[in-house]
Structure formats: structure tokens, C-alpha cells
Amino acid sequence: MNKVNAMYIHIPFCRSICSYCDFCKILYKSEWIMPYLNKLKLEIADKYLGEEISSIYLGGGTPSSLATHELEYLFKILKSIKTSKDLEFTFECNLNDITEELLIFLKQNRVNRLSIGIESFNTDKLKFMNRNHTFKEATEKIALCRKIGFDNINIDLIYGIPEETTKVLLDDLKKFLKLKVEHISTYSLIIEKNTLIGVNKISPINEDVDSSMYELICKTLKKHKYEHYEISNFCKKGYESKHNLKYWNNEEYYGFGLGASGFLEGVRYENTKSLTEYLKGTTICNSTILSKQDNMENELILGLRKIKGISLQSFFDKYQVNMQDVFPLKPLIKNGDLIYKDGYIFINPCKLYIMNEILLKMI
């Protein structure tokens, strides 16, 4: 396996809970923050082996929900991490939390990529998601990010909300494009059972409508010079998320914090989602030692998310076996599900929407 050079750190606290969110999250309470950060400090000290890290991702929850002195303490903890010169350091933030003070602080602490959860500008969609902001606010906040010197910004779009129309989605896309960001992540609404909308038994959107919305997003963003490089992700040339590519390339990475997952020395692990347990000092709640077959299957499942697909040579270099000897590539190339070109295997672009069905035929 590759040397570990990526790190994900989870900050579970949020000022409000979105109706669709299935991530490990807790409503912000000031008395929990310092005990949590102290345990995070111990977990990093215990597990991090001093490798040079080229990508750090501070996700959540909402890292930007922390107060100034709490953020200062968090970044003091991160000073123990050895980082490379070309470090990509992503910080997730809520539009409402962005201030000049926060941005200056992040800039001074080597954060060079912001990921902002916008999701939509449609009032009905925002109400459904339990979010609250306007296009005017987004324009002003992103202008402020530019003023402070941030030139690598991602924004998230959610589509496929019940009763959402193509017109609503197109309006969102037009406004997203006006923000002129470097990276856009798009997600079709998934109704998970332990979310507010799951508990309320909201029905998902019709699959054909969902599929046509996905096609509309791909077509619109490509037309505006965004490269479609992963099934849900689009970027301006050269602005792929280095961190997320580590996941899709099936590389090992550290995962720290409540509910975080990681992949180290051939073992995939998940941390507890119980704050009580975490504060008591329990971190990992389950781990799986992967066989060579498991790793090859993960290589396939993750790698085929990339539009470019998987290099057959890289697969051989990693596992000393030909990919076509392990998986039934030929019949799927023959029926048009997969394409082989320039040494890469990838999913036929017009079949990306049924990617899971294609993977099931392979594994």
C-alpha cells in the first residue's frame, strides 16, 4: 500500500441540524468543545506516526461553528502534524459562519481550500433542508473569501428534493455558476432512516426525474468549462480535490475524531459515534482487516467513480495481477457498460447513473 499522506479530522458540532444529514453530528454546546478537542489531541498523538501529510480535510458537522478560542486550540493541536510544501488544507464551513476574522485566521493557519455547504438558493428547498441563506449573502461571502486570498473554493449542490422541478434546478445551477467557484460537488438527495426526513417518512423523487436532473447538471456544468472528473464532482482545470482523490484511488489515510473512518496498514476502521464513549477514551468501534480480494474490489468500486476510470497498469503494479483476470471486464466492454481506452477502464459516460448496477455485475 502507498505511504500514508492524507488526514481527515471530524468536528461533529453544528449550530443547527439539517433535515437530510446522515453524518455524525451534535448540536453545539460550549461545555463539550474543549473536552472533545482534548480527546482529539490524545487520539492524534497516539496514532499519527509523523509522516509528511499532503492533504488535511477538516470536516463535520460544521468546523466553522467553533468559537474563536476553540478554533485557536484546534489549530494549535494540528501544529504537531508534519506537512508538505504543496499541502492541500480544506476547511468545511457554513455560509452564515463566514466572517473576515475567521477567514484571516484560516489563511494564517495554512488553510488554502474552503468547502461551503450552500446546497440551494430556492426558498422551498432551503426550508425543506432546514437551512437559511440567500444568493446575495453567498455572493458577498465568496467575494470576502476572494479578498482574503482564497482561490480554491468548493460549493455543494443538493438536488432531487421531493416536488423539485427541472426549472428550480436550472435556476440553482445558474446562480451557482454566477459565483464562479473552482469546484462544485453535487448530491442527489438520499433519504436515510436516522435523519429528520427519514423519521418523517418522506418519499424519494422518481428515479427517471432524478436521472434527467443528473444529466442536466452534467450538461450545464460541462458547457461552462467545468470538468466532470468524478461521478458527483466538477472542477475548473487543475482544481480536483486532492484529498477526495486519495479515497477514490483507494489510498490509505488517517481518520480522527467522532465517527471518522480511516484506512491504515490494510485495515479499514470506524470511530465511535457516541460522544460519551469518545470522551471516555474509546475511539475505534469496529475495524476490518482486508484481504487482497477485498482491496481489489474496493479499488474497482472507488476507482470507477472517477470519469477517467482505472489504469490497468497501476492496478497490476499494486496487486501483481491483471484486472481482467479478476473481474469480468470483457462481457461488460462488449455490452457497452464499460469502455477500454488508452490503458484505462471506465464506465460508459451515458451509463454513469446506473453505476451501482454495473458494479454488481462485476463483483
NULUM-600450 format. One record per residue (C-alpha): x negated, y, z negated; residue number from 0. Coordinates in steps of 0.2 Angstrom, whole numbers. Each point is the difference from the previous one (the first is absolute). Example, Ala and Ser with C-alpha at 12.3 -4.5 7.8 and 13.67 -1.06 7.14 Angstrom:
<recs>
    px    py    pz kolmi
   -62   -22   -39     0
    -6    17     3     1
</recs>
This chain:
<recs>
    px    py    pz kolmi
     0     0     0     0
    -5    18     3     1
    -8    10   -14     2
    13     9   -10     3
     0    19     4     4
    19     5    -3     5
     9     4   -15     6
    19     3    -4     7
     5     8   -16     8
    18     1    -6     9
     8    14   -10    10
    18    -6    -3    11
     7    16    -7    12
    14    10     9    13
    10    15    -4    14
    15    -7     8    15
     4   -18     7    16
     4    -2    18    17
    15   -11     4    18
    -9   -11    12    19
   -17    -2    -9    20
    -6   -18    -4    21
   -17     5    -6    22
    -6    -1   -18    23
     6    16    -7    24
     5     8   -17    25
     8    17    -4    26
   -13    12    -6    27
    -2     1   -19    28
   -15    10    -6    29
    -3   -11   -15    30
    -4   -15    12    31
   -12     9    11    32
   -16     0   -10    33
     2   -18    -7    34
     3    -6    18    35
   -16    10     7    36
   -10    -7   -15    37
     5   -18     5    38
    -4     4    19    39
   -17     6    -5    40
    -3   -17   -10    41
     6   -10    15    42
   -11     9    13    43
   -15    -1   -12    44
     3   -19    -3    45
     3    -5    19    46
    -9    12    11    47
   -18    -6     4    48
    -8    16     6    49
     2    -3    19    50
     0    16    12    51
    18     3     3    52
     5     8    17    53
    19     1    -3    54
    10     5   -16    55
    19     1     1    56
     9     8   -15    57
    18    -6     2    58
    15    -2   -10    59
    13     4    -7    60
    -5    18     2    61
   -18     4    -4    62
     4    19     2    63
    13    -1   -14    64
   -15     0   -13    65
    -3    16    -9    66
   -16    10     3    67
   -10    -7   -16    68
     6   -18     4    69
    -6     2    18    70
   -17     7    -6    71
    -2   -16   -11    72
     5   -12    14    73
   -13     8    11    74
   -13     0   -14    75
     3   -19    -1    76
    -3    -2    19    77
   -17     9    -1    78
    -6   -17    -5    79
     3    -7    18    80
   -14     0    12    81
     6     7    16    82
    -7     1    18    83
    -3    16    10    84
    14    -3    12    85
    13    -4   -14    86
    18     1     4    87
     9     5   -16    88
    19     0     2    89
    11     8   -13    90
    19    -3     0    91
    11    15    -4    92
    17     6    -1    93
     4    16    10    94
     8     8   -15    95
   -16    -3   -10    96
   -12     9    12    97
    -7    16    -6    98
   -16    10     4    99
    -7    -5   -17   100
     2   -19     3   101
    -7     1    18   102
   -16    10    -6   103
    -2   -13   -13   104
     2   -15    12   105
   -12     9    12   106
   -13     2   -13   107
     1   -18    -5   108
    -3    -7    18   109
    18    -4     5   110
     0     2    18   111
    16    -8     6   112
    18     4    -7   113
    15   -12     2   114
    16    10    -2   115
    17   -10    -3   116
    12    11    10   117
    11   -14     7   118
    13    12     9   119
     7    17     1   120
    18    -5     2   121
    10     5   -15   122
    11   -15     0   123
   -15   -12     1   124
   -10    10   -13   125
    15    -2   -12   126
     2   -18     4   127
   -19    -2    -5   128
     1    11   -15   129
   -12    12     7   130
     0    19     1   131
   -10    11    12   132
     3    11    16   133
   -10     2    16   134
    -4    17    -5   135
    -9    -6   -16   136
    -9   -13    10   137
    -6    12    13   138
    -6    12   -14   139
    -9   -14   -10   140
    -9    -8    15   141
    -6    18     5   142
    -6     1   -18   143
    -9   -16     2   144
    -8     6    16   145
    -6    16    -9   146
    -9   -10   -14   147
    -8   -10    14   148
     9   -16     2   149
    -1    -6    17   150
     6   -18    -2   151
    18    -1    -5   152
    12   -15     1   153
    19     2    -2   154
    13   -14    -2   155
    16    -2    10   156
    14   -11    -6   157
    14    -5    13   158
    14   -13     1   159
    10     8   -14   160
    18    -6     0   161
    11    11    12   162
   -16     8     7   163
     2     5    18   164
   -13     1    14   165
     3    19     0   166
    -4     1   -18   167
   -16   -10     3   168
    -5    11    15   169
     2    15   -10   170
   -11    -6   -14   171
   -13    -5    13   172
     0    17     8   173
    -3     8   -17   174
   -14   -12    -5   175
    -8     4    17   176
     1    19    -4   177
   -11    -3   -16   178
   -14    -6    11   179
    -8   -12   -12   180
   -13   -13     5   181
     9   -16    -6   182
    18    -6    -1   183
     6   -16    -9   184
    17    -6     4   185
    11   -12   -10   186
    17    -8     4   187
    10     0   -16   188
    -1   -17    -9   189
    13    -3   -13   190
    -9    -8   -15   191
    10    -8   -14   192
    -8     9   -14   193
     2    18     7   194
    14    12    -3   195
     8    -4    17   196
    -3   -18    -2   197
    10     0   -17   198
    13    10     9   199
     1   -14    14   200
    -2    12    14   201
     1    -9    17   202
   -15     2    12   203
     2     8    17   204
     4   -11    15   205
   -16    -8     7   206
     3     6    18   207
     2    18    -6   208
   -16    -3   -10   209
   -10    -7    15   210
     6    15    11   211
    -6    12   -13   212
   -17    -8    -1   213
    -1     1    19   214
     5    19    -1   215
   -14     3   -13   216
   -13    -9    10   217
     5     9    16   218
     1    18    -8   219
   -16    -1   -10   220
   -10    -7    15   221
     6    14    11   222
    -7    12   -12   223
   -17    -8     0   224
     1   -10   -15   225
    -8   -17     2   226
    10   -15    -6   227
   -14   -10    -9   228
    10   -11   -12   229
    18    -6     0   230
     6    15   -11   231
   -14    12     2   232
    -5    14    12   233
   -14    12     0   234
    -9    13    10   235
   -16    -7     8   236
   -13    -4   -13   237
    12     1   -15   238
     4   -18    -4   239
     2    -3   -18   240
   -17    -8    -4   241
     7    -7   -16   242
    15    -9     7   243
   -11    -7    14   244
    -9    -9   -14   245
    16    -9    -4   246
     5    -4    18   247
   -18    -6     3   248
     2   -12   -15   249
   -15     7    -9   250
    -2    -1   -19   251
     4    15   -11   252
     2     5   -18   253
    18     3    -7   254
     1     9   -17   255
    14     6   -10   256
    18    -6    -4   257
     7   -11    14   258
   -15     2    11   259
    -6   -15    10   260
   -17    -4     6   261
   -11   -12    10   262
   -17    -5    -7   263
   -12   -15     2   264
    14   -10    10   265
    13     3   -14   266
    16    11     3   267
     7     6   -17   268
    14    11    -6   269
     0    11   -16   270
    14     0   -12   271
    15    12     3   272
     3     1   -19   273
    -7    16    -7   274
     1    -8   -18   275
   -11   -15     6   276
   -12    12     9   277
    -2    11   -15   278
    -3   -16   -11   279
   -15    -4    12   280
     8   -13    12   281
    -3     4    18   282
     1   -14    12   283
    16   -10    -1   284
    -3   -12    14   285
   -14    -4    12   286
    -2   -12    15   287
   -16    -8     6   288
     1    -1    18   289
    -5   -14    11   290
    -8     3    17   291
    17    -4     8   292
     8    13   -11   293
   -13    13     5   294
     2    -4    19   295
    19     1    -2   296
    -1    17    -9   297
   -13     6    14   298
    14    -4    13   299
    15     8   -10   300
   -10    16    -4   301
   -10     1    16   302
    15    -1    11   303
     8    15    -8   304
   -14    10     9   305
     5     5    18   306
   -17    -5     6   307
     2   -17    -8   308
   -14   -12    -5   309
   -17    -2     8   310
    -3   -19     3   311
   -19     3    -2   312
     2     8   -17   313
    12   -14    -5   314
   -13   -13     5   315
   -14    10    -9   316
    10     0   -16   317
     6   -18     0   318
   -11    -9    12   319
    15    -7     9   320
     9     5    16   321
    17     9    -4   322
     8   -10    14   323
    -5   -17    -9   324
     9     5   -15   325
    16     9     6   326
    11    -4    15   327
    -5    16    11   328
     2    -8    17   329
    19    -3     0   330
     3    17    -7   331
   -11     8    13   332
     9   -10    13   333
    17     6    -6   334
    -5    18    -2   335
     1     2   -19   336
   -19     2     0   337
   -12     9    12   338
   -19    -5     2   339
   -11    15     7   340
   -18     5    -2   341
    -3   -13   -14   342
    15     5   -10   343
    16    -9    -4   344
    14    12    -4   345
    19     0    -1   346
     9     5    16   347
     4    19    -3   348
    18    -3     5   349
     2   -14   -13   350
    -8     9   -15   351
    18     2    -8   352
     1   -19    -1   353
   -18    -3    -6   354
     6   -10   -15   355
     9   -13    11   356
   -16    -1    11   357
   -11    -3   -16   358
    12   -14    -6   359
    -3    -9    17   360
   -19     1    -3   361
    -1    -5   -19   362
</recs>
